[in-house]
């Protein structure tokens, strides 16, 4: 289980991600382009989660 509480995510990232879904109800290229217009380094943030996400547990 991915535990976002263990991710060094900011409230800004969560808000941008969810608000982007008001415009794009998916994770299409248009969606990520929109996110990138607000968070230009979203690719680095997304890559961190891809690499570290599987290790986030409460065990």
Secondary structure as UniProt FT lines:
FT   HELIX           4..6
FT   HELIX           11..23
FT   HELIX           29..38
FT   TURN            40..41
FT   HELIX           42..52
FT   HELIX           53..55
//
